[in-house]
Structure formats: structure tokens, C-alpha cells
Amino acid sequence: MIRRAVTLTAIASLAACSLAPHYVRPDAPVPPSWPVGDAYLRSSEASLPAVRYQDIFRDLRLQAIIAQALANNRDLRVAAANIAIARGQYRVQRAELLPEVDASGGLTARNSGSGTTGTTASGGTGTGTTGSTGGGTRTSFDANVGITSFELDLFGRVRSLTSAAQARYFATEAAARATRLTLVGDIADAWLTYASDKSLLKIAQDTATSAQRSVDLTRMRLNGGIAPRTDLRQAQLVLDTARADLAQQTTALAQDVNALQLLVGAPVDPALLPNSIDEASATLAELPAGLDSTVLLRRPDVVEAEYQLRAANAEIGAARAELFPRITLTGLLGLASNALGALFGGGAFNWQAGANASYPIFRAGAGRANVAISQAQRDAAVATYEKTIQTAFREVSDALARRGTIGAQLTATRDERDAAADNYRLSDARYRGGIDNFLQSLDAQRSLYSAQRTLVTTQLTAASNLVTLYRTLGGDSLVEASNAGPQPLTPDPVPITRTK
């Protein structure tokens, strides 16, 4: 009994081994803090807390649209299905760590051949009985429970493949989080774009109305012999430009609604749409600029790249284990009897056990080549992981650079709009008073129209910059936990990266 216990303990300890390299997360190939300088906010060294999208996008209408999209968007449904597929693949692979037990039962009836037949007469009545000898049907019953081809994972091949499948499952879940994060940002951008186009439509309408009054006034002055025909044609140019922009912005608004409905996956209530960019941008909260660059480690795309790296690392262990013998066990416990009532009685029990070992003697270097391939795939995964972090760092740095200067640009553009509006009022009054010619008034009107459109565009840029910061910083906490979709399984209690 002692020798048997020692043997079982030795086998169990061997089965816990793994030939996979010890996983060490690569150092982030980016500076430890965000860039600083004239283009960046002075508050860039402040701490950036993890927030929900409701903390950034405070308009209840936008929140309602986002919640509707999280429930209906088709890309999220595809992502959820991919998670289910990856989880199933992991469970299938994990099942190979345990023996597969099959049960079967059967009944067999067999005819042993024909016998002889005789007839016995009775008096003179002509009746008798017929009998048979040496033949008949024999029936047998059996019930079996067995283990077929259970591999003793002495060198960690199955365990490494299980670890790789688990890591790819977690990578798929991270990709789904990235999809959700992108969706929230895209909806916010589309909502703000609608607000911007609504403001541009209002500017085009106001300009067309003002230009129509100028055309009417100039026509009356022309009919009275006060103004030349060129003044009328110049006034009509402004009117036609405003009308063309009016038609264009009407089309843009319809397309903005179509884009929102595609993102949401359902019709969008018109009551949830903003009325202007001024109204919409005022509902966005400012993000305090940045944690150090380690915050990028919680971006979903970075998390996905790291799990892909873990999977590639585990597959090296599986490739190495292929170089060693593979040992499988089989076992069978059964009952057999010629009578169903005696099937579970004494003497009906039988058993069978066996072991098989296989080792490739000559494969022309294919085994070592597989190890080299898995190592090269791991190296590629390391480079991909580092590139993902570098890309994330660049995206956040660009957003911070834009955030550091957009305020000054917005102030200058607003001052330009105000100056253009005052200049137009003065020029129009001087024209009506006969002091200046119509060309000066016309130029002032065109400058005002351009300044108004530029201001709307700058406001949209400022608002979209907050969305970009929200999206590029990433993190699960930016999405409601109730909408986070399937959660990862509890990791296998056996250490993934253990080596021996």
C-alpha cells in the first residue's frame, strides 16, 4: 500500500509539470508619463479617475440612446456570440484534463441451430405432440463502464493547450469590451455631429432669410434707379449660396439620423436628438488629464493583445511536450451473464486495464520545427503587444495635445464671430444710410456667414475631443457592468505559467 501511494503521488506530481516558459509581461515601450509642453494641459500630471460614460456624457437623452444601443447593436451581439464560442472551446479543451468515462449495455440473442422433431400418436384419434432437441435461442446480457485513451499529461501538453485556450477566451472577452467602448464613443460622436449639422442648418436658414431681405431691398433700389444691377446680382449670390447650404445640411441631418439608427440597431426617438451644438457640448463633462501611461494597460485592445501573448507563450509548452513520449491509459469494468436476473450476481464481473506509450522516432525535425514556430509566434505576439501600447500612447497623447489648445482656438473663433457680426451690422447700416457701397456690406455678410460656420466646426472639434479622450484611455469601468456581457470563467486553479 505504501509503494502504491508513493507511485500515485509521483505520477500526480509529474502531471502538474509544464514545459511552457514562465510568462513575464513585457515592459511598456512608452514613457512613464504623458508629454508636457505648450501643446499640453498643465494638469496632465493630475490623476484621472476611472469613470462611467454617464459621468462624461451627462445629457439624459444621449444616455438613453447609448443604453438602447448597448441592448440592440448587432456588433455587440456578434461579440457576445464570439465570447460564447471561445468559452465553449476552452471548456472542450479543459475537458481533456480528465478521463472520459463511457457506459454501455446490451442484449444479444443467438440461434444455435435446428434440432430433431418427433411425433407421438394417441389412440386412434390421430392427435399427438411435437418436441425439439439440440437447438434453440441463447440470450446474453452485458453492462460496461470504461475509460478510453486517457492521456497522462506528464509533460504538460494538454495543460498548456488548456492554458492557451483560456487565454484566447479572455482575449475574445477583451475584444468585446473594446467593441462596446468604441460603440459608446461612436454614438457620442454621431450625436454631436447631428447637433453640429442642426446648428449649421439654423445658420443657413438665418443667412437665407437675411439674404432674401437684401435681395428685396436691392431690387427696390434698382427699380428706383438708386442701385446698379450688379448689386442685385451680388445679393442673389449670397442668397443662392445659403440656399445650397440649406439643402446640403438638410441632407446631412437625415444621414446623421440614419447613422445613429445603425449604431443603435433600432429607430431613434427624435425627442432624444439635440437642438444645437451649443446645447449638446455644454452637457459634456471635462476629463481631468491623465494618469501615468500605465493606465493604458487597462485598455481593452491592450488587454486583448496581452492575452494573445499569453496564449502564444502557452503553446510553446505544448510544442515542447510533443517531443516527449505520450502515455495513455485504458480501462474497462463489465458485467456479463446469460440471464438478466443473474447479471449483477456473483461471477458476472470482469475487468480489463491497459497502457500505451507512443514516441516518434523519426519526424525529420518536424517536432523541433514546431517548437521554433511557436517561439516565433510568441515573439510576434510580443511585438504586437508592444505596438498596441505604443499606438495607444500616441492616441492619448494626440488627444491631450488637442485638448491643450482647443480652448484658445475656441475663444479666438468665438471672438472672430462676434467681430464679424458687429462689422456686418455696421456695414449694413452704412449701406442703408448711403455712406458705403453694397460691396462692403456684402463682404461683411459673407465674413459673418463663414465665421459662424467656423465656430460651429470648432465647437464640434472641442466636444469630439472629450469623446476621443474617453475612448482612447479605455477601461472596463467606462461601461456599465450590467451591460458588460458574459463574464470570464473562474481561471483554472492550476497555475498557467508554472514550470518544472
C-alpha positions as CSV (number, residue, x, y, z in Angstrom):
1,M,0.0,0.0,0.0
2,I,2.9,2.4,0.8
3,R,4.6,1.7,-2.5
4,R,1.3,2.2,-4.4
5,A,0.7,5.5,-2.6
6,V,4.2,6.7,-3.5
7,T,3.7,5.7,-7.1
8,L,0.4,7.6,-7.4
9,T,2.0,10.7,-5.8
10,A,4.9,10.7,-8.2
11,I,2.6,10.4,-11.2
12,A,0.4,13.3,-9.9
13,S,3.5,15.5,-9.4
14,L,4.6,14.8,-12.9
15,A,1.2,15.6,-14.3
16,A,1.5,19.1,-12.7
17,C,4.6,19.9,-14.7
18,S,4.6,22.3,-17.7
19,L,7.2,23.0,-20.3
20,A,5.8,26.4,-21.1
21,P,8.2,29.3,-20.5
22,H,7.5,31.4,-17.4
23,Y,5.3,34.3,-18.5
24,V,6.7,37.8,-17.8
25,R,4.7,40.8,-19.0
26,P,7.0,42.9,-21.3
27,D,7.8,46.4,-20.1
28,A,5.6,49.1,-21.7
29,P,7.7,50.6,-24.5
30,V,6.4,54.2,-23.8
31,P,7.5,56.9,-21.4
32,P,6.1,56.7,-17.8
33,S,4.1,60.0,-18.1
34,W,2.3,61.9,-20.8
35,P,4.1,64.6,-22.8
36,V,4.2,68.1,-21.5
37,G,4.8,71.5,-23.1
38,D,2.9,74.3,-24.7
39,A,0.6,72.0,-26.6
40,Y,-0.4,70.0,-23.5
41,L,-2.5,70.8,-20.5
42,R,-0.6,71.8,-17.4
43,S,-2.9,69.5,-15.4
44,S,-1.6,66.5,-17.4
45,E,0.1,65.2,-14.3
46,A,-3.2,65.1,-12.3
47,S,-4.8,61.7,-11.5
48,L,-7.5,60.6,-13.9
49,P,-10.2,58.5,-12.0
50,A,-12.0,55.7,-13.7
51,V,-15.4,56.9,-14.7
52,R,-18.6,55.6,-16.3
53,Y,-19.9,57.0,-19.6
54,Q,-22.7,58.7,-17.6
55,D,-20.1,60.8,-15.8
56,I,-18.8,62.2,-19.1
57,F,-21.9,62.3,-21.2
58,R,-24.4,63.8,-18.8
59,D,-27.2,64.6,-21.2
60,L,-30.0,62.2,-20.3
61,R,-31.1,62.0,-24.0
62,L,-27.6,60.8,-25.0
63,Q,-27.5,58.3,-22.1
64,A,-30.9,56.9,-23.3
65,I,-29.5,56.4,-26.8
66,I,-26.4,54.7,-25.5
67,A,-28.4,52.4,-23.3
68,Q,-30.6,51.5,-26.2
69,A,-27.6,50.7,-28.4
70,L,-26.0,48.5,-25.7
71,A,-29.2,46.4,-25.8
72,N,-29.7,46.3,-29.6
73,N,-26.4,46.9,-31.5
74,R,-25.7,43.9,-33.8
75,D,-21.9,44.2,-33.4
76,L,-22.3,43.7,-29.7
77,R,-24.4,40.6,-30.4
78,V,-21.7,39.2,-32.7
79,A,-19.1,40.0,-29.9
80,A,-21.3,38.1,-27.4
81,A,-21.6,35.2,-29.7
82,N,-17.8,35.1,-30.2
83,I,-17.4,35.1,-26.4
84,A,-19.7,32.1,-26.1
85,I,-17.7,30.3,-28.9
86,A,-14.4,31.0,-27.2
87,R,-15.8,29.9,-23.8
88,G,-17.1,26.6,-25.3
89,Q,-13.7,26.0,-27.0
90,Y,-11.9,26.5,-23.7
91,R,-14.3,24.1,-21.9
92,V,-13.8,21.5,-24.6
93,Q,-10.0,21.7,-24.2
94,R,-10.2,21.7,-20.4
95,A,-12.2,18.5,-20.5
96,E,-9.2,16.7,-21.9
97,L,-7.5,17.1,-18.5
98,L,-10.0,14.5,-17.1
99,P,-10.7,11.0,-18.3
100,E,-13.7,10.3,-20.4
101,V,-16.0,7.7,-18.9
102,D,-18.4,5.8,-21.2
103,A,-21.1,3.4,-20.2
104,S,-22.8,0.8,-22.4
105,G,-25.2,-2.0,-22.1
106,G,-26.5,-4.6,-24.5
107,L,-28.6,-7.7,-25.2
108,T,-27.6,-10.4,-27.6
109,A,-29.8,-13.2,-28.9
110,R,-28.2,-16.0,-30.9
111,N,-29.8,-19.1,-32.5
112,S,-27.6,-22.2,-32.1
113,G,-29.1,-24.3,-34.9
114,S,-32.0,-26.6,-35.6
115,G,-32.7,-29.9,-33.7
116,T,-34.8,-33.1,-34.5
117,T,-38.5,-33.3,-34.3
118,G,-40.7,-36.4,-33.2
119,T,-44.5,-37.2,-33.1
120,T,-46.4,-39.3,-30.6
121,A,-49.8,-40.8,-31.5
122,S,-52.7,-41.1,-29.1
123,G,-55.1,-44.0,-29.7
124,G,-57.0,-43.7,-32.9
125,T,-57.8,-40.1,-32.7
126,G,-54.8,-39.0,-34.7
127,T,-53.5,-36.4,-32.2
128,G,-50.0,-36.1,-30.7
129,T,-47.2,-33.7,-29.5
130,T,-44.1,-32.4,-31.3
131,G,-40.8,-31.7,-29.5
132,S,-37.3,-30.5,-30.5
133,T,-33.8,-31.3,-29.3
134,G,-30.3,-29.9,-29.8
135,G,-31.4,-26.4,-30.9
136,G,-32.9,-23.1,-29.6
137,T,-32.1,-19.4,-28.9
138,R,-29.5,-18.3,-26.4
139,T,-29.6,-14.8,-24.8
140,S,-26.8,-12.9,-23.1
141,F,-26.7,-9.6,-21.3
142,D,-23.8,-7.2,-20.6
143,A,-23.1,-3.8,-19.0
144,N,-19.8,-2.0,-19.2
145,V,-18.1,1.2,-17.8
146,G,-14.8,2.1,-19.4
147,I,-12.1,4.8,-19.8
148,T,-10.8,5.0,-23.4
149,S,-7.4,6.6,-24.2
150,F,-6.9,8.9,-21.2
151,E,-3.6,10.7,-21.6
152,L,-1.3,11.0,-18.6
153,D,-0.2,14.7,-19.0
154,L,3.3,14.0,-17.7
155,F,4.9,16.8,-19.7
156,G,2.0,19.4,-19.6
157,R,0.9,19.1,-23.3
158,V,-2.8,19.1,-22.5
159,R,-2.4,21.6,-19.7
160,S,-0.5,24.0,-22.0
161,L,-3.2,23.8,-24.7
162,T,-5.8,24.4,-22.0
163,S,-4.0,27.5,-20.8
164,A,-3.8,28.7,-24.4
165,A,-7.5,28.2,-24.9
166,Q,-8.3,30.0,-21.7
167,A,-6.1,33.0,-22.7
168,R,-7.7,33.2,-26.1
169,Y,-11.1,33.1,-24.4
170,F,-10.2,36.1,-22.2
171,A,-8.8,37.8,-25.3
172,T,-12.1,37.4,-27.0
173,E,-13.9,38.9,-24.0
174,A,-11.5,41.9,-24.1
175,A,-12.2,42.3,-27.8
176,A,-15.9,42.5,-26.9
177,R,-15.2,45.2,-24.3
178,A,-13.3,47.1,-27.0
179,T,-16.3,46.9,-29.3
180,R,-18.6,48.3,-26.5
181,L,-16.2,51.1,-25.8
182,T,-15.9,52.0,-29.5
183,L,-19.7,51.9,-29.8
184,V,-20.3,54.3,-26.9
185,G,-17.7,56.7,-28.4
186,D,-19.2,56.4,-31.9
187,I,-22.7,57.1,-30.7
188,A,-21.5,60.2,-28.8
189,D,-19.7,61.4,-31.9
190,A,-22.8,60.8,-34.1
191,W,-25.0,62.6,-31.6
192,L,-22.6,65.6,-31.5
193,T,-22.4,65.6,-35.4
194,Y,-26.2,65.8,-35.6
195,A,-26.1,68.8,-33.2
196,S,-23.4,70.5,-35.3
197,D,-25.4,70.0,-38.5
198,K,-28.5,71.3,-36.8
199,S,-26.6,74.5,-35.9
200,L,-25.3,74.8,-39.5
201,L,-28.8,74.3,-40.8
202,K,-30.0,77.1,-38.5
203,I,-27.2,79.4,-39.7
204,A,-28.0,78.7,-43.3
205,Q,-31.7,79.4,-42.7
206,D,-30.9,82.7,-41.0
207,T,-28.5,83.7,-43.7
208,A,-31.0,82.8,-46.4
209,T,-33.6,84.9,-44.7
210,S,-31.3,87.9,-44.3
211,A,-30.1,87.5,-47.9
212,Q,-33.6,87.4,-49.2
213,R,-34.3,90.8,-47.4
214,S,-31.1,92.2,-49.1
215,V,-32.3,91.0,-52.5
216,D,-35.7,92.5,-52.0
217,L,-34.2,95.8,-50.8
218,T,-31.7,95.9,-53.7
219,R,-34.4,95.2,-56.3
220,M,-36.4,98.1,-55.0
221,R,-33.4,100.3,-55.1
222,L,-32.7,99.1,-58.7
223,N,-36.3,99.8,-59.7
224,G,-36.0,103.3,-58.2
225,G,-32.8,103.9,-60.1
226,I,-30.6,104.2,-57.0
227,A,-28.6,100.9,-57.2
228,P,-27.0,99.2,-60.2
229,R,-27.9,95.7,-61.4
230,T,-24.6,94.4,-60.1
231,D,-25.7,95.0,-56.5
232,L,-28.8,92.8,-57.2
233,R,-26.7,90.0,-58.7
234,Q,-24.2,90.1,-55.8
235,A,-27.1,89.9,-53.3
236,Q,-28.5,86.9,-55.2
237,L,-25.1,85.2,-55.0
238,V,-25.3,85.2,-51.2
239,L,-28.9,84.0,-51.2
240,D,-28.1,81.2,-53.6
241,T,-25.1,80.1,-51.5
242,A,-27.2,80.0,-48.4
243,R,-30.0,78.0,-50.2
244,A,-27.5,75.5,-51.4
245,D,-26.0,75.1,-47.9
246,L,-29.6,74.8,-46.6
247,A,-30.3,71.8,-48.9
248,Q,-26.9,70.2,-48.0
249,Q,-27.5,70.5,-44.3
250,T,-31.0,69.0,-44.6
251,T,-29.4,66.0,-46.3
252,A,-26.7,65.8,-43.6
253,L,-29.3,65.8,-40.8
254,A,-31.1,62.9,-42.4
255,Q,-27.9,61.0,-42.9
256,D,-26.9,61.7,-39.2
257,V,-30.2,60.1,-38.1
258,N,-29.5,57.1,-40.3
259,A,-26.0,56.7,-38.8
260,L,-27.4,56.8,-35.3
261,Q,-30.1,54.2,-36.1
262,L,-27.4,51.9,-37.5
263,L,-25.3,52.2,-34.4
264,V,-28.3,51.8,-32.1
265,G,-29.8,49.0,-34.0
266,A,-33.3,50.4,-33.7
267,P,-35.2,53.6,-34.5
268,V,-34.1,56.7,-32.5
269,D,-36.7,58.8,-30.9
270,P,-36.5,62.4,-32.4
271,A,-37.0,63.8,-28.9
272,L,-33.6,62.4,-27.9
273,L,-31.8,64.4,-30.5
274,P,-30.1,67.7,-29.6
275,N,-31.1,71.1,-31.0
276,S,-27.7,72.8,-31.4
277,I,-24.0,72.2,-30.8
278,D,-24.1,74.9,-28.1
279,E,-26.7,72.8,-26.2
280,A,-25.0,69.5,-26.8
281,S,-21.4,70.5,-26.0
282,A,-22.5,72.1,-22.7
283,T,-23.6,68.7,-21.4
284,L,-20.2,67.1,-21.7
285,A,-18.0,66.9,-18.6
286,E,-14.3,67.8,-18.6
287,L,-11.9,64.9,-18.1
288,P,-9.0,65.7,-15.8
289,A,-5.9,64.8,-17.8
290,G,-4.2,61.7,-17.1
291,L,-2.8,59.0,-15.0
292,D,0.7,57.9,-15.9
293,S,1.0,55.8,-19.0
294,T,0.4,52.5,-17.1
295,V,-3.3,53.4,-17.4
296,L,-3.0,52.0,-21.0
297,L,-2.7,48.5,-19.6
298,R,-6.5,48.5,-18.9
299,R,-7.4,49.5,-22.5
300,P,-9.4,46.6,-24.0
301,D,-7.2,46.3,-27.1
302,V,-4.0,46.2,-24.9
303,V,-5.7,43.5,-22.6
304,E,-6.6,41.5,-25.7
305,A,-3.0,41.7,-27.1
306,E,-1.6,40.5,-23.7
307,Y,-3.9,37.5,-23.6
308,Q,-2.9,36.6,-27.1
309,L,0.7,36.8,-25.9
310,R,-0.1,34.5,-23.0
311,A,-1.7,32.0,-25.4
312,A,1.3,32.0,-27.7
313,N,3.6,31.5,-24.6
314,A,1.5,28.5,-23.5
315,E,1.6,27.0,-27.0
316,I,5.4,26.8,-26.7
317,G,4.9,24.4,-23.8
318,A,2.5,22.2,-25.9
319,A,5.0,22.1,-28.8
320,R,7.9,21.2,-26.4
321,A,5.8,18.4,-24.9
322,E,5.2,16.9,-28.3
323,L,9.0,16.0,-28.3
324,F,8.4,13.5,-25.4
325,P,6.5,10.2,-25.2
326,R,2.7,10.3,-24.9
327,I,1.3,7.7,-22.5
328,T,-2.4,6.8,-22.5
329,L,-4.4,4.5,-20.2
330,T,-7.5,2.4,-20.9
331,G,-9.7,0.6,-18.5
332,L,-12.9,-1.4,-18.6
333,L,-15.2,-2.7,-15.9
334,G,-18.0,-5.0,-17.1
335,L,-20.7,-7.5,-16.2
336,A,-21.9,-10.3,-18.4
337,S,-24.5,-13.1,-17.9
338,N,-26.8,-15.4,-19.9
339,A,-29.7,-14.3,-17.7
340,L,-30.8,-10.8,-16.9
341,G,-31.6,-11.8,-13.3
342,A,-28.0,-13.0,-12.8
343,L,-26.3,-10.0,-14.5
344,F,-25.4,-8.4,-11.2
345,G,-24.8,-11.6,-9.3
346,G,-21.6,-13.3,-8.4
347,G,-19.3,-14.4,-11.2
348,A,-20.7,-11.9,-13.7
349,F,-18.0,-9.2,-13.0
350,N,-14.9,-8.8,-15.3
351,W,-12.3,-6.1,-15.8
352,Q,-9.6,-5.1,-18.2
353,A,-6.8,-2.4,-18.0
354,G,-4.0,-1.4,-20.3
355,A,-1.5,1.3,-21.0
356,N,0.0,2.5,-24.2
357,A,3.1,4.7,-24.9
358,S,4.0,6.3,-28.2
359,Y,7.1,8.1,-29.1
360,P,8.0,9.5,-32.6
361,I,11.4,8.1,-33.5
362,F,12.0,10.0,-36.7
363,R,10.0,13.0,-37.9
364,A,12.7,14.7,-39.9
365,G,12.9,17.6,-37.4
366,A,9.2,18.4,-37.5
367,G,8.9,18.4,-33.7
368,R,11.7,20.9,-33.2
369,A,10.4,23.0,-36.1
370,N,7.0,23.2,-34.3
371,V,8.8,24.5,-31.2
372,A,10.6,27.1,-33.3
373,I,7.3,28.1,-35.0
374,S,5.6,28.6,-31.6
375,Q,8.6,30.6,-30.3
376,A,8.5,32.8,-33.4
377,Q,4.7,33.3,-32.9
378,R,5.4,34.3,-29.3
379,D,8.0,36.8,-30.5
380,A,5.4,38.2,-33.0
381,A,2.8,38.4,-30.2
382,V,5.3,40.4,-28.0
383,A,5.9,42.9,-30.8
384,T,2.2,43.2,-31.4
385,Y,1.6,43.8,-27.7
386,E,4.3,46.5,-27.6
387,K,3.0,48.1,-30.8
388,T,-0.5,48.2,-29.3
389,I,0.7,50.0,-26.2
390,Q,2.7,52.4,-28.4
391,T,-0.3,53.1,-30.6
392,A,-2.5,53.7,-27.5
393,F,0.1,56.1,-26.1
394,R,0.2,58.0,-29.3
395,E,-3.6,58.3,-29.5
396,V,-3.9,59.6,-25.9
397,S,-1.0,62.0,-26.5
398,D,-2.7,63.4,-29.6
399,A,-5.9,63.8,-27.8
400,L,-4.2,65.6,-24.9
401,A,-2.4,67.9,-27.4
402,R,-5.6,68.8,-29.0
403,R,-7.2,69.4,-25.6
404,G,-4.4,71.7,-24.5
405,T,-5.0,74.1,-27.4
406,I,-8.7,73.8,-28.4
407,G,-9.8,76.2,-25.6
408,A,-7.7,79.0,-27.1
409,Q,-8.8,78.2,-30.6
410,L,-12.5,78.2,-29.5
411,T,-12.1,81.6,-27.7
412,A,-10.5,83.1,-30.8
413,T,-13.1,81.7,-33.1
414,R,-15.9,83.0,-30.9
415,D,-14.3,86.5,-30.9
416,E,-14.0,86.3,-34.6
417,R,-17.7,85.5,-35.0
418,D,-18.6,88.4,-32.7
419,A,-16.4,90.8,-34.6
420,A,-17.8,89.7,-37.9
421,A,-21.4,90.1,-36.6
422,D,-20.7,93.6,-35.4
423,N,-18.9,94.5,-38.7
424,Y,-21.9,93.3,-40.7
425,R,-24.4,95.4,-38.6
426,L,-22.3,98.5,-39.1
427,S,-21.7,97.9,-42.8
428,D,-25.4,97.2,-43.4
429,A,-26.3,100.4,-41.6
430,R,-23.8,102.5,-43.5
431,Y,-25.1,101.0,-46.8
432,R,-28.7,101.7,-45.9
433,G,-27.6,105.2,-45.0
434,G,-25.9,105.7,-48.3
435,I,-22.4,106.1,-46.8
436,D,-20.9,102.9,-48.2
437,N,-21.5,100.9,-51.3
438,F,-23.2,97.5,-51.3
439,L,-19.9,95.6,-51.9
440,Q,-18.7,96.3,-48.4
441,S,-22.0,95.2,-46.9
442,L,-21.9,92.0,-49.0
443,D,-18.3,91.2,-47.9
444,A,-19.3,91.7,-44.3
445,Q,-22.2,89.4,-44.6
446,R,-20.0,86.7,-46.2
447,S,-17.4,87.1,-43.5
448,L,-20.1,86.6,-40.8
449,Y,-21.5,83.5,-42.5
450,S,-18.1,82.0,-42.7
451,A,-17.2,82.9,-39.1
452,Q,-20.4,81.3,-37.8
453,R,-19.8,78.1,-39.7
454,T,-16.2,78.0,-38.5
455,L,-17.3,78.5,-34.9
456,V,-19.7,75.5,-35.1
457,T,-17.0,73.3,-36.6
458,T,-14.6,74.3,-33.8
459,Q,-17.2,73.6,-31.1
460,L,-17.7,70.2,-32.6
461,T,-14.0,69.6,-32.5
462,A,-13.8,70.6,-28.9
463,A,-16.7,68.3,-27.9
464,S,-15.4,65.4,-30.0
465,N,-12.0,65.7,-28.3
466,L,-13.6,64.8,-25.0
467,V,-15.1,61.7,-26.6
468,T,-11.7,60.8,-28.0
469,L,-10.1,61.1,-24.6
470,Y,-12.8,58.9,-23.1
471,R,-12.3,56.3,-25.8
472,T,-8.5,56.3,-26.0
473,L,-8.0,55.9,-22.3
474,G,-10.2,52.9,-22.3
475,G,-11.1,50.7,-19.3
476,D,-13.9,48.4,-18.3
477,S,-15.2,50.9,-15.8
478,L,-16.2,53.1,-18.6
479,V,-19.0,50.7,-19.5
480,E,-21.9,49.7,-17.2
481,A,-21.2,46.4,-15.5
482,S,-24.8,45.3,-16.3
483,N,-24.1,45.7,-20.0
484,A,-20.7,44.1,-19.9
485,G,-21.9,40.9,-21.4
486,P,-20.6,37.5,-20.4
487,Q,-18.0,37.5,-17.7
488,P,-14.9,35.3,-17.8
489,L,-14.9,31.9,-16.2
490,T,-13.0,31.5,-12.9
491,P,-9.4,30.7,-14.0
492,D,-8.2,27.2,-13.7
493,P,-6.8,26.7,-10.2
494,V,-3.7,25.0,-11.7
495,P,-1.1,27.8,-12.3
496,I,-0.9,28.5,-16.0
497,T,2.8,29.6,-16.0
498,R,4.2,27.1,-13.6
499,T,7.4,25.4,-15.0
500,K,9.3,22.4,-13.7
